[in-house]
Amino acid sequence: MNGTEEIGCCGAYCKICREFEKTCKGCKPGYLDGSRDLGRAKCRMKKCCLTKGHVTCADCEEYDRCEIIQAFLNHPGYKYAKYKQALEFIHAHDYSAFLKAAEYWKNAYGKYPK
């Protein structure tokens, strides 16, 4: 997947998280290769995204009207606005542009090129 397995369905960039693959397995590892049962996942967003074969919710034609992702992104808090920004950046550009922008981030979100 060219590094995209480290991007959460919600737009979070999990690669730089200290807990990624220690205590948090993230959205995709295990589900992509079948070693974890997607049917047992608790996250509705992850189930929907991965069942449809998308990398993130940015790939979905229903993104703007999907109650699952929109309810998540509309939570109050800075990080949710940043996850929304990530999905919109991916939708407008592509995954390689996102990964390039995220290369030096220190958190699950960061700044984008102008």
Summary of the structure (lengths in Angstrom):
residues: 114
radius of gyration: 13.3
end to end distance: 26.1
largest distance: 40.5
contacts: 317
relative contact order: 0.20
helix: 46%
strand: 4%
